[in-house]
Amino acid sequence: MAEPPAAESFSPPARGGTWRLLFILSGNMVLDAIEVSVVLVALPWIGADLGLSVWTVHWLMSGFAAGFAAMLLLGPRATARWGLRRCCLVAMLVFAAASVAGGLTDSTALLIASRVLKGGCAALTAPAGLALITTTLPDGPKQRRAVSVYSLFGAAGFTLGLLLSGVFTAASWRLTFLFPAPLALLLLVWGLRVIPDTGRRTPPRLTAELARNGPLIRATLGAATLNGTYAALLLLITFQAYDHFGWRPWQLALGLLPACVPLAVSVPFAGRLVARFGTRRQIAAGAVAAFAGQLLLLLGPEPVSYVSDVLPALLLVGTAMALSFAALNIQATQDVEPGLRAAAVPLFQTGVQLGGVVMLPLTAALLTHFGGYRPALLAVTLAGAAGVGIAVTRTRSGPPAADRVGPGPRKERNST
């Protein structure tokens, strides 16, 4: 059995500083979530302005996911060595600099590099923010409220990113890269006063025990499939709406909202839903809903109407995210020993990002070089079918554990 990592020392926030700390961390979470979606609407216009193919311009999304995934496993080592406060503040500064560099350049390589760098910064700040909340606030209702607020801001950030992208792209796509810079600097200045000092500790390590944990591995694979197919489908619909519907940026932003609003609305109720239905049922229902949306587009005719041909699929994938997002996160750690969770969480989050790293280039390649939308949509649908298979397959790891979150004497045998 692995020994728990050494506890991290910290200087707790001064009286009245708890909610200021939460404001900084939640604001940073919003900024990271915005970065995932803000470039999506702008992609067709960036490609047209710089003369880039879908294959090239998609790296603005894939690059962010790749930087995020690459840093997630290295991030805990960095924060263990230099402290969460220092890593958060440096990441905010680099994030702002990369935003300016990306917004001002005409170089495709530098544009993509800025997105990779920002993804790496987000990988430092997002897990570090959650760690600071759980470190500086005692267990109990106060901590649970803080985590709920933090998660709600993250879920809402994706929706906000779409709306901002629709507004900014109409003026200039460069604004989608530039506008995060002053926000990141504002959070940095505030964070200098609010984010507490943290001491060094032993970095978490991946162990064979984690590799044998069935629920963790299945949650990681399920999240990778869900996130990868979700991002790829939105990429497909974005270019389809641009090419065939002739939409303006604000129309595209509003048109994609049904795919993300259900998640933002459902976050406050996620714990109660998991407590009632269990993680396995919700994950399976979400996987089926996502696959149904993909299959609906694949088997239907070439879309000629948004309301009848595209909207139903977007609502289904949005429902899938609302059903599965929290359940997958809970399932990933509920059967992991407390001392191993510091390593399990980055492993799970890396899997989430790798789904996009795999599916986005595949989708862009099929769109560009292998016949357009149908082959790309077929690949997304096949990945969705694999997600259903992962969700409904039962595995067991160690002794039976609860598949519920919340009070109550009843226990379900844990299977995923």
C-alpha positions as a Markdown table, in Angstrom:
| # | Residue | x | y | z |
|---|---|---|---|---|
| 1 | Met | 0.0 | 0.0 | 0.0 |
| 2 | Ala | 1.4 | 3.4 | -1.0 |
| 3 | Glu | 2.2 | 5.9 | 1.7 |
| 4 | Pro | 0.2 | 9.1 | 1.6 |
| 5 | Pro | 2.2 | 12.1 | 0.4 |
| 6 | Ala | 3.4 | 14.5 | 3.0 |
| 7 | Ala | 0.9 | 17.0 | 4.0 |
| 8 | Glu | 1.3 | 20.4 | 2.5 |
| 9 | Ser | 2.0 | 23.3 | 4.8 |
| 10 | Phe | 0.2 | 26.6 | 4.2 |
| 11 | Ser | -0.5 | 30.0 | 5.7 |
| 12 | Pro | -4.3 | 30.2 | 5.9 |
| 13 | Pro | -6.0 | 33.3 | 4.6 |
| 14 | Ala | -6.7 | 36.1 | 7.0 |
| 15 | Arg | -10.1 | 36.6 | 8.5 |
| 16 | Gly | -12.5 | 37.5 | 5.7 |
| 17 | Gly | -10.1 | 36.4 | 3.1 |
| 18 | Thr | -11.7 | 33.0 | 2.4 |
| 19 | Trp | -14.2 | 34.3 | -0.1 |
| 20 | Arg | -11.6 | 36.6 | -1.7 |
| 21 | Leu | -9.5 | 33.5 | -2.3 |
| 22 | Leu | -12.4 | 31.7 | -3.8 |
| 23 | Phe | -13.1 | 34.7 | -6.0 |
| 24 | Ile | -9.5 | 34.6 | -7.4 |
| 25 | Leu | -9.5 | 30.8 | -7.9 |
| 26 | Ser | -13.0 | 30.8 | -9.5 |
| 27 | Gly | -12.1 | 33.7 | -11.7 |
| 28 | Asn | -9.1 | 31.8 | -12.9 |
| 29 | Met | -11.2 | 28.7 | -13.5 |
| 30 | Val | -13.6 | 30.8 | -15.6 |
| 31 | Leu | -10.6 | 32.1 | -17.6 |
| 32 | Asp | -9.3 | 28.6 | -18.2 |
| 33 | Ala | -12.7 | 27.3 | -19.3 |
| 34 | Ile | -13.2 | 30.3 | -21.6 |
| 35 | Glu | -10.0 | 29.4 | -23.4 |
| 36 | Val | -11.4 | 26.0 | -24.3 |
| 37 | Ser | -14.3 | 27.4 | -26.2 |
| 38 | Val | -13.5 | 31.0 | -27.1 |
| 39 | Val | -11.4 | 30.0 | -30.1 |
| 40 | Leu | -14.0 | 27.6 | -31.5 |
| 41 | Val | -16.3 | 30.1 | -33.1 |
| 42 | Ala | -13.3 | 32.1 | -34.5 |
| 43 | Leu | -11.7 | 29.1 | -36.3 |
| 44 | Pro | -13.3 | 29.6 | -39.7 |
| 45 | Trp | -12.6 | 33.3 | -39.7 |
| 46 | Ile | -9.0 | 32.7 | -38.6 |
| 47 | Gly | -8.6 | 30.2 | -41.4 |
| 48 | Ala | -10.0 | 32.5 | -44.0 |
| 49 | Asp | -7.9 | 35.5 | -42.8 |
| 50 | Leu | -4.6 | 33.7 | -42.7 |
| 51 | Gly | -5.3 | 31.3 | -45.6 |
| 52 | Leu | -5.2 | 28.2 | -43.4 |
| 53 | Ser | -6.9 | 24.8 | -44.0 |
| 54 | Val | -9.1 | 23.1 | -41.5 |
| 55 | Trp | -6.1 | 20.7 | -40.8 |
| 56 | Thr | -3.9 | 23.6 | -39.8 |
| 57 | Val | -6.4 | 25.9 | -38.0 |
| 58 | His | -7.7 | 23.1 | -35.8 |
| 59 | Trp | -4.4 | 23.0 | -33.9 |
| 60 | Leu | -5.5 | 26.1 | -32.2 |
| 61 | Met | -7.9 | 23.9 | -30.3 |
| 62 | Ser | -5.8 | 20.7 | -30.2 |
| 63 | Gly | -2.7 | 22.7 | -29.2 |
| 64 | Phe | -4.4 | 24.0 | -26.0 |
| 65 | Ala | -5.6 | 20.4 | -25.2 |
| 66 | Ala | -2.1 | 19.1 | -25.8 |
| 67 | Gly | -0.4 | 21.7 | -23.6 |
| 68 | Phe | -3.0 | 21.0 | -20.9 |
| 69 | Ala | -2.4 | 17.2 | -21.1 |
| 70 | Ala | 1.3 | 17.5 | -21.2 |
| 71 | Met | 1.6 | 19.7 | -18.1 |
| 72 | Leu | -1.0 | 17.9 | -16.0 |
| 73 | Leu | 1.3 | 15.0 | -15.1 |
| 74 | Leu | 4.3 | 17.4 | -14.6 |
| 75 | Gly | 2.3 | 20.0 | -12.7 |
| 76 | Pro | 2.1 | 18.2 | -9.4 |
| 77 | Arg | 5.9 | 17.9 | -9.4 |
| 78 | Ala | 6.3 | 21.6 | -10.1 |
| 79 | Thr | 3.8 | 22.6 | -7.4 |
| 80 | Ala | 5.3 | 20.2 | -4.9 |
| 81 | Arg | 8.8 | 21.7 | -5.5 |
| 82 | Trp | 7.9 | 25.4 | -5.7 |
| 83 | Gly | 4.6 | 25.6 | -4.0 |
| 84 | Leu | 1.0 | 26.2 | -5.2 |
| 85 | Arg | 1.1 | 29.9 | -4.7 |
| 86 | Arg | 4.2 | 30.5 | -6.8 |
| 87 | Cys | 3.1 | 28.2 | -9.6 |
| 88 | Cys | -0.3 | 29.8 | -9.8 |
| 89 | Leu | 1.1 | 33.3 | -10.0 |
| 90 | Val | 3.8 | 32.5 | -12.6 |
| 91 | Ala | 1.2 | 30.6 | -14.7 |
| 92 | Met | -1.1 | 33.7 | -14.7 |
| 93 | Leu | 1.8 | 35.9 | -15.9 |
| 94 | Val | 2.8 | 33.5 | -18.6 |
| 95 | Phe | -0.8 | 33.1 | -19.6 |
| 96 | Ala | -1.2 | 36.8 | -20.1 |
| 97 | Ala | 2.0 | 37.1 | -22.1 |
| 98 | Ala | 1.0 | 34.2 | -24.4 |
| 99 | Ser | -2.4 | 35.9 | -24.9 |
| 100 | Val | -0.7 | 39.1 | -26.1 |
| 101 | Ala | 1.8 | 37.2 | -28.3 |
| 102 | Gly | -1.0 | 35.1 | -30.0 |
| 103 | Gly | -3.2 | 38.1 | -30.5 |
| 104 | Leu | -0.6 | 40.2 | -32.3 |
| 105 | Thr | 1.2 | 37.7 | -34.4 |
| 106 | Asp | 0.6 | 36.7 | -38.1 |
| 107 | Ser | 2.8 | 33.6 | -37.7 |
| 108 | Thr | 0.8 | 30.4 | -37.6 |
| 109 | Ala | 3.5 | 28.6 | -35.7 |
| 110 | Leu | 3.6 | 31.3 | -33.0 |
| 111 | Leu | -0.2 | 31.4 | -32.8 |
| 112 | Ile | -0.3 | 27.7 | -32.2 |
| 113 | Ala | 2.6 | 27.8 | -29.8 |
| 114 | Ser | 0.8 | 30.5 | -27.7 |
| 115 | Arg | -2.2 | 28.1 | -27.4 |
| 116 | Val | 0.0 | 25.2 | -26.3 |
| 117 | Leu | 1.7 | 27.4 | -23.7 |
| 118 | Lys | -1.7 | 28.7 | -22.4 |
| 119 | Gly | -2.9 | 25.1 | -22.1 |
| 120 | Gly | 0.1 | 24.3 | -20.0 |
| 121 | Cys | -0.6 | 27.3 | -17.8 |
| 122 | Ala | -4.2 | 26.2 | -17.4 |
| 123 | Ala | -3.1 | 22.8 | -16.3 |
| 124 | Leu | -1.1 | 24.4 | -13.5 |
| 125 | Thr | -3.8 | 26.7 | -12.2 |
| 126 | Ala | -6.9 | 24.6 | -12.5 |
| 127 | Pro | -5.8 | 21.6 | -10.3 |
| 128 | Ala | -3.8 | 24.0 | -8.0 |
| 129 | Gly | -6.9 | 26.1 | -7.4 |
| 130 | Leu | -8.9 | 23.0 | -6.3 |
| 131 | Ala | -5.9 | 21.9 | -4.1 |
| 132 | Leu | -5.8 | 25.4 | -2.5 |
| 133 | Ile | -9.5 | 25.2 | -1.7 |
| 134 | Thr | -9.3 | 21.8 | -0.1 |
| 135 | Thr | -6.1 | 22.8 | 1.8 |
| 136 | Thr | -7.1 | 26.2 | 3.2 |
| 137 | Leu | -10.7 | 25.4 | 4.0 |
| 138 | Pro | -11.6 | 22.7 | 6.6 |
| 139 | Asp | -13.7 | 19.7 | 5.7 |
| 140 | Gly | -17.4 | 20.2 | 5.9 |
| 141 | Pro | -20.2 | 22.4 | 4.5 |
| 142 | Lys | -17.9 | 25.4 | 3.9 |
| 143 | Gln | -15.5 | 23.4 | 1.8 |
| 144 | Arg | -18.3 | 21.7 | -0.1 |
| 145 | Arg | -19.9 | 25.1 | -0.9 |
| 146 | Ala | -16.6 | 26.4 | -2.1 |
| 147 | Val | -16.0 | 23.4 | -4.4 |
| 148 | Ser | -19.5 | 23.7 | -5.8 |
| 149 | Val | -19.0 | 27.4 | -6.6 |
| 150 | Tyr | -15.6 | 26.6 | -8.1 |
| 151 | Ser | -17.1 | 23.9 | -10.3 |
| 152 | Leu | -20.1 | 26.1 | -11.3 |
| 153 | Phe | -17.7 | 28.8 | -12.5 |
| 154 | Gly | -15.8 | 26.3 | -14.6 |
| 155 | Ala | -18.9 | 24.9 | -16.2 |
| 156 | Ala | -20.2 | 28.4 | -16.9 |
| 157 | Gly | -16.9 | 29.5 | -18.4 |
| 158 | Phe | -17.3 | 27.3 | -21.5 |
| 159 | Thr | -20.7 | 28.9 | -22.3 |
| 160 | Leu | -19.3 | 32.4 | -21.6 |
| 161 | Gly | -16.4 | 31.6 | -24.0 |
| 162 | Leu | -18.8 | 30.9 | -26.8 |
| 163 | Leu | -20.7 | 34.1 | -26.3 |
| 164 | Leu | -17.6 | 36.2 | -26.1 |
| 165 | Ser | -16.2 | 34.6 | -29.2 |
| 166 | Gly | -19.3 | 35.5 | -31.1 |
| 167 | Val | -19.0 | 39.1 | -30.1 |
| 168 | Phe | -15.2 | 39.5 | -30.5 |
| 169 | Thr | -14.9 | 37.5 | -33.8 |
| 170 | Ala | -17.4 | 39.9 | -35.4 |
| 171 | Ala | -15.0 | 42.7 | -34.8 |
| 172 | Ser | -11.7 | 40.8 | -35.1 |
| 173 | Trp | -10.7 | 37.3 | -34.3 |
| 174 | Arg | -7.5 | 38.7 | -32.6 |
| 175 | Leu | -9.6 | 40.0 | -29.7 |
| 176 | Thr | -10.4 | 36.4 | -28.8 |
| 177 | Phe | -6.7 | 36.0 | -28.1 |
| 178 | Leu | -6.0 | 39.4 | -26.6 |
| 179 | Phe | -8.9 | 39.9 | -24.1 |
| 180 | Pro | -7.8 | 37.2 | -21.6 |
| 181 | Ala | -4.5 | 39.1 | -21.0 |
| 182 | Pro | -5.8 | 42.0 | -18.8 |
| 183 | Leu | -8.1 | 39.6 | -16.9 |
| 184 | Ala | -5.2 | 37.3 | -16.1 |
| 185 | Leu | -3.1 | 40.3 | -15.0 |
| 186 | Leu | -5.9 | 41.5 | -12.8 |
| 187 | Leu | -6.2 | 38.1 | -11.2 |
| 188 | Leu | -2.4 | 38.0 | -10.7 |
| 189 | Val | -2.3 | 41.4 | -8.9 |
| 190 | Trp | -5.2 | 40.3 | -6.6 |
| 191 | Gly | -3.7 | 36.9 | -6.1 |
| 192 | Leu | -0.4 | 38.4 | -4.8 |
| 193 | Arg | -2.4 | 39.6 | -1.8 |
| 194 | Val | -4.9 | 36.7 | -1.4 |
| 195 | Ile | -3.3 | 33.4 | -2.4 |
| 196 | Pro | -1.7 | 31.9 | 0.7 |
| 197 | Asp | 1.9 | 30.6 | 0.9 |
| 198 | Thr | 2.3 | 26.9 | 0.6 |
| 199 | Gly | 5.3 | 24.7 | 1.5 |
| 200 | Arg | 7.1 | 22.0 | -0.4 |
| 201 | Arg | 5.9 | 18.5 | -0.2 |
| 202 | Thr | 6.6 | 15.1 | -1.7 |
| 203 | Pro | 5.2 | 15.0 | -5.3 |
| 204 | Pro | 2.5 | 12.3 | -5.9 |
| 205 | Arg | 3.6 | 9.3 | -7.9 |
| 206 | Leu | 1.8 | 7.0 | -10.3 |
| 207 | Thr | 1.8 | 3.5 | -8.9 |
| 208 | Ala | 0.9 | 0.0 | -10.2 |
| 209 | Glu | -2.1 | 0.1 | -7.8 |
| 210 | Leu | -3.6 | 3.0 | -9.7 |
| 211 | Ala | -3.1 | 1.2 | -13.0 |
| 212 | Arg | -5.0 | -1.8 | -11.6 |
| 213 | Asn | -7.9 | 0.3 | -10.4 |
| 214 | Gly | -10.8 | -0.6 | -12.7 |
| 215 | Pro | -13.2 | 2.3 | -11.9 |
| 216 | Leu | -10.4 | 4.8 | -12.3 |
| 217 | Ile | -9.3 | 3.5 | -15.6 |
| 218 | Arg | -12.8 | 3.1 | -17.0 |
| 219 | Ala | -13.7 | 6.6 | -15.8 |
| 220 | Thr | -10.6 | 8.0 | -17.5 |
| 221 | Leu | -11.3 | 6.2 | -20.8 |
| 222 | Gly | -15.0 | 7.2 | -20.6 |
| 223 | Ala | -14.1 | 10.8 | -20.0 |
| 224 | Ala | -11.6 | 10.8 | -22.8 |
| 225 | Thr | -14.2 | 9.4 | -25.2 |
| 226 | Leu | -16.9 | 11.8 | -24.1 |
| 227 | Asn | -14.7 | 14.9 | -24.2 |
| 228 | Gly | -13.0 | 13.9 | -27.5 |
| 229 | Thr | -16.2 | 13.2 | -29.3 |
| 230 | Tyr | -17.8 | 16.3 | -27.9 |
| 231 | Ala | -15.0 | 18.7 | -29.0 |
| 232 | Ala | -14.8 | 16.9 | -32.4 |
| 233 | Leu | -18.5 | 17.2 | -33.0 |
| 234 | Leu | -18.6 | 20.9 | -32.2 |
| 235 | Leu | -15.6 | 21.4 | -34.6 |
| 236 | Leu | -17.6 | 19.6 | -37.3 |
| 237 | Ile | -20.8 | 21.6 | -36.8 |
| 238 | Thr | -18.8 | 24.9 | -36.6 |
| 239 | Phe | -17.3 | 24.4 | -40.1 |
| 240 | Gln | -20.5 | 23.0 | -41.5 |
| 241 | Ala | -22.5 | 26.1 | -40.3 |
| 242 | Tyr | -19.8 | 28.4 | -41.8 |
| 243 | Asp | -19.7 | 26.5 | -45.1 |
| 244 | His | -23.3 | 25.6 | -45.7 |
| 245 | Phe | -25.4 | 28.0 | -43.6 |
| 246 | Gly | -23.3 | 31.1 | -44.1 |
| 247 | Trp | -23.7 | 32.1 | -40.4 |
| 248 | Arg | -22.1 | 35.1 | -38.8 |
| 249 | Pro | -20.0 | 34.6 | -35.6 |
| 250 | Trp | -22.9 | 35.6 | -33.3 |
| 251 | Gln | -25.2 | 33.2 | -35.0 |
| 252 | Leu | -22.7 | 30.4 | -34.6 |
| 253 | Ala | -22.1 | 31.2 | -30.9 |
| 254 | Leu | -25.8 | 31.1 | -30.2 |
| 255 | Gly | -26.3 | 28.0 | -32.3 |
| 256 | Leu | -23.8 | 26.0 | -30.2 |
| 257 | Leu | -25.2 | 27.0 | -26.8 |
| 258 | Pro | -27.6 | 24.0 | -26.5 |
| 259 | Ala | -24.5 | 21.8 | -26.3 |
| 260 | Cys | -23.1 | 23.5 | -23.2 |
| 261 | Val | -25.9 | 25.2 | -21.3 |
| 262 | Pro | -27.3 | 21.9 | -19.9 |
| 263 | Leu | -24.0 | 21.2 | -18.1 |
| 264 | Ala | -23.8 | 24.7 | -16.6 |
| 265 | Val | -27.4 | 24.5 | -15.4 |
| 266 | Ser | -27.0 | 21.0 | -13.9 |
| 267 | Val | -23.7 | 21.5 | -11.9 |
| 268 | Pro | -25.5 | 22.7 | -8.7 |
| 269 | Phe | -27.6 | 19.5 | -8.7 |
| 270 | Ala | -24.9 | 17.1 | -9.7 |
| 271 | Gly | -24.2 | 15.7 | -6.2 |
| 272 | Arg | -27.8 | 15.0 | -5.5 |
| 273 | Leu | -28.3 | 13.3 | -8.9 |
| 274 | Val | -25.3 | 11.0 | -8.3 |
| 275 | Ala | -26.5 | 10.3 | -4.7 |
| 276 | Arg | -29.8 | 9.1 | -6.1 |
| 277 | Phe | -28.8 | 7.2 | -9.3 |
| 278 | Gly | -25.2 | 6.3 | -8.7 |
| 279 | Thr | -22.3 | 7.0 | -11.0 |
| 280 | Arg | -22.6 | 4.0 | -13.3 |
| 281 | Arg | -26.1 | 4.6 | -14.4 |
| 282 | Gln | -25.5 | 8.3 | -15.1 |
| 283 | Ile | -22.3 | 7.6 | -17.1 |
| 284 | Ala | -24.1 | 5.0 | -19.1 |
| 285 | Ala | -27.0 | 7.3 | -19.8 |
| 286 | Gly | -24.7 | 10.1 | -20.8 |
| 287 | Ala | -22.7 | 7.8 | -23.2 |
| 288 | Val | -25.9 | 6.6 | -24.8 |
| 289 | Ala | -27.2 | 10.2 | -25.2 |
| 290 | Ala | -24.0 | 11.3 | -26.8 |
| 291 | Phe | -24.0 | 8.4 | -29.2 |
| 292 | Ala | -27.6 | 9.0 | -30.1 |
| 293 | Gly | -26.8 | 12.6 | -31.1 |
| 294 | Gln | -23.9 | 11.5 | -33.2 |
| 295 | Leu | -25.9 | 8.8 | -34.8 |
| 296 | Leu | -28.7 | 11.2 | -35.5 |
| 297 | Leu | -26.4 | 13.4 | -37.6 |
| 298 | Leu | -24.7 | 10.5 | -39.3 |
| 299 | Leu | -27.9 | 8.7 | -40.4 |
| 300 | Gly | -29.8 | 11.9 | -41.3 |
| 301 | Pro | -29.6 | 13.8 | -44.6 |
| 302 | Glu | -27.1 | 16.6 | -45.2 |
| 303 | Pro | -28.3 | 19.3 | -42.8 |
| 304 | Val | -30.3 | 22.1 | -44.4 |
| 305 | Ser | -32.1 | 23.4 | -41.3 |
| 306 | Tyr | -30.6 | 24.1 | -37.9 |
| 307 | Val | -33.8 | 23.5 | -36.0 |
| 308 | Ser | -34.7 | 20.1 | -37.5 |
| 309 | Asp | -31.3 | 18.7 | -38.5 |
| 310 | Val | -28.7 | 20.1 | -36.0 |
| 311 | Leu | -30.4 | 21.2 | -32.8 |
| 312 | Pro | -31.7 | 17.8 | -31.7 |
| 313 | Ala | -28.1 | 16.4 | -31.9 |
| 314 | Leu | -26.7 | 19.3 | -29.9 |
| 315 | Leu | -29.3 | 18.9 | -27.2 |
| 316 | Leu | -28.5 | 15.2 | -26.9 |
| 317 | Val | -24.7 | 15.8 | -26.5 |
| 318 | Gly | -25.4 | 18.7 | -24.1 |
| 319 | Thr | -27.6 | 16.3 | -22.0 |
| 320 | Ala | -24.8 | 13.7 | -22.2 |
| 321 | Met | -22.3 | 16.2 | -20.6 |
| 322 | Ala | -24.8 | 17.1 | -17.9 |
| 323 | Leu | -25.4 | 13.5 | -17.0 |
| 324 | Ser | -21.8 | 12.2 | -17.1 |
| 325 | Phe | -19.5 | 15.1 | -16.3 |
| 326 | Ala | -19.8 | 15.0 | -12.5 |
| 327 | Ala | -20.4 | 11.3 | -12.3 |
| 328 | Leu | -17.1 | 10.6 | -14.2 |
| 329 | Asn | -15.2 | 12.9 | -11.9 |
| 330 | Ile | -16.7 | 11.2 | -8.8 |
| 331 | Gln | -16.2 | 7.6 | -10.1 |
| 332 | Ala | -12.5 | 8.4 | -10.9 |
| 333 | Thr | -11.6 | 8.8 | -7.2 |
| 334 | Gln | -14.3 | 7.1 | -5.1 |
| 335 | Asp | -12.4 | 3.8 | -5.0 |
| 336 | Val | -8.9 | 5.3 | -4.7 |
| 337 | Glu | -7.1 | 5.3 | -1.4 |
| 338 | Pro | -6.8 | 8.8 | 0.0 |
| 339 | Gly | -3.1 | 8.7 | -0.2 |
| 340 | Leu | -3.2 | 8.0 | -3.9 |
| 341 | Arg | -5.8 | 10.6 | -5.0 |
| 342 | Ala | -3.2 | 13.3 | -5.5 |
| 343 | Ala | -1.8 | 11.1 | -8.4 |
| 344 | Ala | -5.2 | 9.8 | -9.5 |
| 345 | Val | -6.7 | 13.2 | -10.3 |
| 346 | Pro | -4.0 | 14.3 | -12.7 |
| 347 | Leu | -4.1 | 10.9 | -14.4 |
| 348 | Phe | -7.9 | 11.3 | -14.9 |
| 349 | Gln | -7.6 | 14.9 | -16.1 |
| 350 | Thr | -4.9 | 13.9 | -18.5 |
| 351 | Gly | -7.2 | 11.3 | -20.0 |
| 352 | Val | -9.9 | 13.9 | -20.4 |
| 353 | Gln | -7.6 | 16.2 | -22.4 |
| 354 | Leu | -6.1 | 13.3 | -24.5 |
| 355 | Gly | -9.5 | 12.6 | -25.8 |
| 356 | Gly | -9.4 | 16.0 | -27.6 |
| 357 | Val | -5.8 | 15.5 | -28.6 |
| 358 | Val | -6.7 | 12.3 | -30.5 |
| 359 | Met | -10.2 | 13.1 | -31.8 |
| 360 | Leu | -9.6 | 16.7 | -33.0 |
| 361 | Pro | -6.7 | 15.9 | -35.4 |
| 362 | Leu | -8.4 | 12.8 | -36.7 |
| 363 | Thr | -11.6 | 14.8 | -37.4 |
| 364 | Ala | -9.6 | 17.7 | -39.0 |
| 365 | Ala | -7.7 | 15.2 | -41.2 |
| 366 | Leu | -10.8 | 13.5 | -42.4 |
| 367 | Leu | -12.5 | 16.9 | -43.1 |
| 368 | Thr | -9.5 | 18.1 | -45.1 |
| 369 | His | -8.1 | 15.1 | -46.9 |
| 370 | Phe | -10.6 | 12.3 | -46.9 |
| 371 | Gly | -13.9 | 13.3 | -48.3 |
| 372 | Gly | -15.4 | 15.9 | -45.9 |
| 373 | Tyr | -18.1 | 15.6 | -43.3 |
| 374 | Arg | -19.4 | 12.1 | -43.6 |
| 375 | Pro | -16.1 | 10.3 | -42.9 |
| 376 | Ala | -15.3 | 12.6 | -40.1 |
| 377 | Leu | -18.8 | 12.2 | -38.6 |
| 378 | Leu | -18.5 | 8.4 | -38.9 |
| 379 | Ala | -15.2 | 8.5 | -37.0 |
| 380 | Val | -16.8 | 10.5 | -34.2 |
| 381 | Thr | -19.8 | 8.1 | -34.1 |
| 382 | Leu | -17.6 | 5.1 | -33.9 |
| 383 | Ala | -15.7 | 6.7 | -31.0 |
| 384 | Gly | -19.1 | 7.4 | -29.4 |
| 385 | Ala | -20.1 | 3.7 | -29.7 |
| 386 | Ala | -16.8 | 2.8 | -28.0 |
| 387 | Gly | -17.8 | 5.2 | -25.2 |
| 388 | Val | -21.1 | 3.3 | -24.7 |
| 389 | Gly | -19.1 | 0.0 | -24.5 |
| 390 | Ile | -16.8 | 1.4 | -21.9 |
| 391 | Ala | -19.7 | 2.8 | -19.9 |
| 392 | Val | -21.8 | -0.4 | -19.8 |
| 393 | Thr | -18.9 | -2.8 | -19.1 |
| 394 | Arg | -18.7 | -3.9 | -15.5 |
| 395 | Thr | -15.4 | -4.1 | -13.7 |
| 396 | Arg | -14.5 | -4.5 | -10.1 |
| 397 | Ser | -11.5 | -3.2 | -8.1 |
| 398 | Gly | -10.8 | -4.4 | -4.7 |
| 399 | Pro | -13.6 | -4.8 | -2.1 |
| 400 | Pro | -17.1 | -3.5 | -2.9 |
| 401 | Ala | -17.4 | 0.3 | -2.5 |
| 402 | Ala | -20.3 | 2.7 | -2.5 |
| 403 | Asp | -21.6 | 3.9 | -5.8 |
| 404 | Arg | -23.4 | 6.7 | -4.1 |
| 405 | Val | -22.5 | 10.1 | -2.7 |
| 406 | Gly | -24.4 | 11.5 | 0.2 |
| 407 | Pro | -26.0 | 10.2 | 3.4 |
| 408 | Gly | -27.9 | 7.0 | 3.7 |
| 409 | Pro | -27.2 | 3.5 | 5.0 |
| 410 | Arg | -27.7 | 1.7 | 1.7 |
| 411 | Lys | -24.6 | 0.6 | -0.3 |
| 412 | Glu | -24.5 | -0.5 | -3.9 |
| 413 | Arg | -21.9 | -2.9 | -5.1 |
| 414 | Asn | -19.5 | -0.7 | -7.1 |
| 415 | Ser | -19.2 | -1.7 | -10.8 |
| 416 | Thr | -18.4 | 0.4 | -13.8 |
